[in-house]
Amino acid sequence: MSTAEPPAEPKKKRDLTAVVLIVCGLVGVVLGIMRMQRGIKEFVGSVGDPEMKRLLAESDQAIDDANKLMLDAAPLFQQLMNEIDRWGLDGVRQQKQELAQQVSERFGKAAGMLRTAAQEVDDAAERNVADKLKPFLAEKSQAYRLTADACARNQEIVALVLDKSIATLADLMPKIEAVAMKRDAAQKAAADASAKADEAARQFQSPAKS
């Protein structure tokens, strides 16, 4: 275990501010998937087709697993961003590679599980389902895929932190901010898709008017 101390450097407030904004965007990703868990779970019990029920139940399990990974990754990601301010870029690359790998692996696995969940929802939608249910399933699948994209963007941020061809924080921060903007756009689109799914579910579950 390394006993190296972080270098005594003046804090760069503009860089720290950018990092805080990046972490705030990450919180949106985590909260988004927690919200998306609702909906299909409430619907599965009413499904009559055993194969469709299996697919949706497996999709739910994949979402549960992805959510746990993202919740685990969030504080580690924030810690990594904080370490950039504490150690400096070279110090993080020398001393915090294991932390960075933990963050990247969790987001990568979460992205894979989200894509699996989306595919299982797509497969369920190909079964003999009511036409008015299809928009709900389509929007849920889209929300899961977009959240997977957001997770992958966080992996990109970690890769940028470790990329030794980027020599300084001044060079690094614009690149991170650009990726974070794409991540936040994916998450906003995911939230929009989830809201559409919720509305489709309400219409599907509303009793028919005589």
C-alpha positions in Angstrom: 0.0 0.0 0.0 1.4 3.4 -1.1 2.3 5.9 1.6 2.8 8.7 -0.9 1.3 12.1 0.1 -0.5 14.3 -2.4 1.6 17.1 -3.8 1.2 20.5 -2.1 -0.5 22.4 -5.0 -2.8 25.4 -4.8 -6.4 24.3 -5.5 -7.8 25.2 -8.9 -11.3 26.4 -8.1 -12.4 26.6 -11.8 -11.5 22.9 -12.3 -13.2 21.8 -9.0 -16.3 23.6 -10.1 -16.4 21.7 -13.3 -15.9 18.5 -11.5 -18.8 19.3 -9.2 -21.0 19.8 -12.2 -19.9 16.5 -13.6 -20.8 14.7 -10.4 -24.1 16.4 -10.2 -24.9 15.0 -13.7 -24.0 11.6 -12.4 -26.6 11.9 -9.6 -29.2 12.5 -12.3 -28.2 9.2 -13.9 -28.6 7.3 -10.7 -31.9 8.9 -9.8 -33.2 8.3 -13.3 -32.7 4.6 -13.3 -34.3 4.3 -9.8 -37.4 6.0 -11.2 -37.4 3.8 -14.3 -37.5 0.7 -12.1 -41.1 1.5 -11.4 -43.6 0.6 -14.1 -42.8 -2.8 -15.5 -42.6 -4.2 -12.0 -46.1 -3.1 -11.4 -47.3 -4.6 -14.7 -45.6 -8.1 -14.7 -48.1 -9.7 -12.3 -51.0 -9.0 -14.8 -49.2 -10.6 -17.8 -50.8 -13.9 -18.9 -48.2 -15.1 -21.4 -45.6 -17.1 -19.4 -42.8 -16.3 -21.9 -43.5 -12.6 -21.8 -43.8 -12.7 -18.1 -40.3 -14.4 -17.9 -38.8 -11.9 -20.2 -40.1 -8.9 -18.3 -39.1 -10.5 -14.9 -35.6 -11.0 -16.3 -35.5 -7.5 -17.5 -36.5 -6.3 -14.0 -33.7 -8.3 -12.5 -31.2 -6.8 -14.9 -32.4 -3.3 -14.0 -32.1 -4.1 -10.3 -28.5 -5.3 -10.8 -27.6 -2.3 -12.9 -29.1 0.0 -10.3 -27.0 -1.6 -7.5 -23.8 -1.2 -9.6 -24.6 2.5 -10.4 -25.3 3.2 -6.7 -22.0 1.6 -5.8 -20.2 3.5 -8.6 -21.5 6.9 -7.7 -19.5 7.6 -4.5 -16.4 6.1 -6.1 -16.7 8.3 -9.1 -17.1 11.3 -6.9 -14.1 10.2 -4.9 -12.0 9.9 -8.1 -13.0 13.4 -9.2 -12.1 14.8 -5.8 -8.7 13.1 -6.0 -7.9 15.0 -9.1 -8.1 18.2 -7.0 -6.2 16.7 -4.1 -3.4 14.8 -5.9 -3.2 16.6 -9.3 -3.5 14.7 -12.6 -0.2 13.0 -12.5 -0.7 11.9 -8.9 -4.1 10.3 -9.7 -2.6 8.4 -12.6 0.2 7.1 -10.5 -1.7 6.4 -7.2 -5.4 5.9 -8.0 -5.5 3.6 -11.0 -7.3 0.9 -9.0 -10.0 3.3 -7.9 -10.5 4.4 -11.5 -10.7 0.8 -12.7 -13.4 0.0 -10.0 -15.5 3.0 -11.3 -15.1 2.0 -14.9 -15.9 -1.6 -14.4 -19.1 -0.8 -12.4 -20.4 1.5 -15.1 -19.4 -0.9 -17.8 -21.3 -3.8 -16.2 -24.3 -1.5 -15.5 -24.4 -0.5 -19.2 -24.4 -4.1 -20.3 -27.2 -5.0 -17.9 -29.3 -2.1 -19.1 -28.8 -3.1 -22.7 -29.8 -6.7 -21.8 -32.9 -5.4 -20.0 -33.8 -3.3 -23.1 -33.4 -6.4 -25.4 -35.6 -8.5 -23.1 -38.3 -5.8 -23.2 -38.0 -5.7 -27.0 -38.4 -9.5 -27.1 -41.4 -9.3 -24.9 -43.0 -6.7 -27.2 -42.7 -9.1 -30.1 -45.0 -11.5 -28.4 -48.8 -11.4 -28.9 -49.4 -8.2 -26.9 -52.1 -5.7 -27.0 -51.4 -2.8 -29.4 -51.9 -0.2 -26.7 -49.2 -1.9 -24.5 -46.5 -1.6 -27.2 -45.8 2.1 -26.8 -45.2 1.5 -23.1 -42.7 -1.3 -23.8 -41.0 0.7 -26.6 -40.4 3.7 -24.4 -39.1 1.6 -21.5 -36.6 -0.1 -23.8 -35.5 3.3 -25.1 -35.1 4.7 -21.6 -32.9 1.7 -20.6 -30.7 2.0 -23.7 -30.2 5.7 -23.2 -29.3 5.2 -19.6 -26.8 2.6 -20.7 -25.3 5.3 -23.0 -25.0 7.6 -20.0 -23.1 4.9 -18.1 -20.8 4.4 -21.0 -20.1 8.2 -21.1 -19.0 7.9 -17.4 -16.5 5.2 -18.5 -15.2 7.6 -21.2 -14.6 10.2 -18.5 -12.6 7.8 -16.4 -10.6 6.8 -19.5 -9.8 10.5 -20.2 -8.6 10.9 -16.6 -6.1 8.1 -17.1 -5.1 9.1 -20.7 -1.4 10.1 -20.4 -1.5 11.8 -23.7 -3.6 14.5 -22.1 -0.9 16.3 -20.1 -2.6 19.0 -18.1 -5.9 19.7 -16.3 -6.4 22.7 -18.7 -6.4 20.2 -21.6 -8.4 17.5 -19.7 -11.4 19.5 -18.4 -12.8 20.7 -21.7 -12.7 17.0 -22.9 -14.4 15.8 -19.8 -17.1 18.6 -19.9 -17.8 17.6 -23.6 -18.4 14.0 -22.6 -20.4 15.0 -19.6 -22.7 17.1 -21.8 -23.4 14.1 -24.0 -24.0 12.0 -20.9 -26.5 14.5 -19.5 -28.3 14.7 -22.9 -28.7 10.9 -22.9 -30.0 11.0 -19.4 -32.5 13.7 -20.2 -33.7 11.8 -23.2 -34.0 8.7 -21.0 -36.1 10.6 -18.5 -38.3 11.8 -21.3 -38.8 8.3 -22.6 -39.6 7.0 -19.1 -42.2 9.8 -18.7 -43.8 8.7 -22.0 -43.8 5.1 -20.8 -45.5 6.2 -17.6 -48.2 8.0 -19.5 -48.7 5.0 -21.8 -49.1 2.8 -18.8 -51.7 5.1 -17.3 -53.7 5.0 -20.5 -53.4 1.2 -20.7 -54.4 0.7 -17.0 -57.3 3.2 -17.1 -60.7 1.5 -17.2 -62.5 1.8 -20.4 -65.3 4.4 -20.4 -68.7 3.3 -21.4 
